[in-house]
Each structure stands twice: as C-alpha cells, then as structure tokens.
Amino acid sequence: MIHSLHFSNFFSFADETEVSFVLDARANGSDSSFASAATDRHLSKLLGVVGANGAGKTNVIKALDFVCGFMTKSFFMESSQSLAVKPHAFESSDTSHFELEFEAHGKLYRYALALNKERVVSESLRLKTSRTFSELFNRQWNPETGTESIVQRGFGLPQKQAEKVKPLASLISTAQQYGVDTARDIIKVLGRRHSNVDAVGRQAFNGTPDVLLAAQFFANNDPQRQRMAALLQQWDFGLSDVRMETMHAVRDGKEEEVLVPFGIHSDGDREMKLPMFAESSGTQAAFVLLAGLLPILAEGGTVLFDELEADLHPLMLEPILNLFISHKSNPHHAQLIFTCHSMETLNLLKKGQIMLVEKNERCRSEAWRLCDMEGVRADDNFYAKYMAGTYGAMPVL
C-alpha cells in the first residue's frame, strides 16, 4: 500500500511536494478508507488530483509512477539509456529527490532516492522496526572521487554483487535478481500497478491496438471477462455480453488469427453481435479501461490514471470510483490516484482525498490537499466552493 510520496525538483515541481494517502483519525470508518496493516493510521483508497490545464497534475501521477517503476524494473535498463527524469528548468541543480513511504506484507518501508539523468546520486531503504526506522541499506555517490559506497544492515544482497550495481539501476531491482527476500516482497507489491502515463505524459486511448490487447487479456481470464461484461451491461452501454472470437486476417500477404471482441446486443427476443471496433469510442474506452482496473482490484495494487473521465460520460466516474470503495469489488484495498476535469467528482470524495494543483507566478507548481486548508468542513459542498474560487487551483480566464 502507498502511504505517501515526497518529491522535489521534478519537472514543474521545484519545491517539495507531498502526495499522501494517509487520513486523519476523523476519517476512520469511511468505506473509502482502510486500516493500515503496519501502523495505526488509516489510508485512503482514492486520491483525486484537480487543477487548471498546465498546472502540473499529470506530473503528480508521473512522479509516483516513476519511483515505483525505478524500484521494480530499472535493473533491465540498457547502459545506453538515460533516466526519464528531468529537473525543473529554472533550477540550478540537475538532481531530483523522491521519498516514498509504503507497506509490503505488513511491514512499513521508507525509500529515499536522489538521481539525475546519468546516475543514482543516493539511495536508501529503511524499515520501521519499533518507533523508529532502521536502515537496511544506504548508497552514496561521491562525485569528487568518482566512487560509490554501499552500506547494508541486513538487506541481504552479497556485497560483491551490490558493488556491481549499475549507475542507472535501483539496488532493490538489482537485489531481486539474486533472490533477496525483501526486494522480492517489495517488487511483488509495487509491481502490481496499472498506469496510463509514461515519461512524455498521458497515453491516450489508442483505439484498435488497445482493444486487441484488452481482448487478449479477457480471453485468457474468463472470470474477469464475465465481470467486465456485467459491468458494461450495468453501466448502460446497451450490451448484454461481450464475447471473444478468433477471426482470420491477412497482414503483409500472410493469413493470421486475430482475437476480436464482439458486443452482444439483444432486444429481448433476438441477439445481434457487433465488433467492438464498431461500438462507440466510449464503449471501447470502457472495455480497455476495465482490462487495466479489474486485475488490480482482484489482487490489490495501485492504479495511476491521468484524465480518468476521458472518452467517458461524466456520470461514469461515480461507478468507477465505487469499484474501489466497495469491499466486494476491492477486497485487497487497491488504491486509485487520478486526475480529472469533471469537477462534480469533488462531491464524491472526502476532503483528505482531494489534491489541488496550481502553478504560481514563478512558474512552479504547488500542490496541497483540501484537508490541509483551514476552515474546510467535511460537510462542505466542495464542488460549489471550488467553482466559486474558494480553494484556488482555478484557471484565470
């Protein structure tokens, strides 16, 4: 479970920014929160990020996705590649800093990372053992001597292998390759992640290629296919079912098999099947979205989604959020962090689940949670007050 992320000097965020799922004691007992297995705190299942166009909302998502991806997959980066991290253009330092607090298998960890495009500058992992955090490893690069020091205290990676860590790789990602239990447990948790952002921003719904990938997933997971079909029927897309059929297509002069999804429509007496490519773009987008959400909901993990309402009717947001709120559809407390331009969504969230992002006069993005503002009541109409400009993070037109 993600507790919080602090980051600074990352893209448009020059000052330290916190993304937090931790709720105060007054939020306990809400269906949209759950008790941490490692602490006495409650964590949110949802975090909505709102603000004007160009404010920096996507970068909030990208920062979290980057850190999780770096910890889990950086070992496999080619030496010729550079890290997809870029400091704020107006800052003199080329180093970006991140600190992620998360829990895995009932243990609370705190991970700190400083890096630039060329290498890791520092990296450390600490484990909460009592009232304090004990350091498992600490990695430091000395630019004056061109050497790196790695000190371990029970992390378990053979020192000879630790000293061979690649400049662009996390020690955690490296340790997993050698069967280190702590690294394996962390990557198993943080690797359960679905995201529609990468280094260049949001990856928009891409039509036929995305539909075909989703069809392959559902063909191999019939319980999830049934769940998807039931939800699309429940969400009033005019479908009674969605079935996968193998079709033959000719590509580059060669015949090949293609798995094609068909939407099943019924008038009560007769059925008609329509290729998913002939359905509305909203139906296709929902079909693809569920291929990403349902596995995380079934197993636990994190969904990072930029512009959740894109290609969908605004009223679709509430049933999507309800998938995460309901214990029945989300038994392992999967978490969703999303950006959104449909402001009515504010009244579907608690004040601790709303993050506002605004770019200041110095062209730096600032972010804060609604619960951190004085005078905000839990029973306020957040939508009305936001639209009236009470909270800020509004475009000045």
PyMOL commands that set and color helices and strands:
alter all, ss='L'
color gray80, all
select helices_A, chain A and resi 25-27+57-76+159-162+171-176+181-190+208-219+222-234+276-278+281-299+314-325+343-348+351-353+370-372+382-387
alter helices_A, ss='H'
color red, helices_A
select strands_A, chain A and resi 2-8+17-20+22-23+33-35+42-44+46-51+96-104+107-115+120-128+133-142+147-152+193-195+197-198+201-202+241-251+254-266+271-275+302-305+335-339+354-359+365-369
alter strands_A, ss='S'
color yellow, strands_A
deselect
rebuild
show_as cartoon
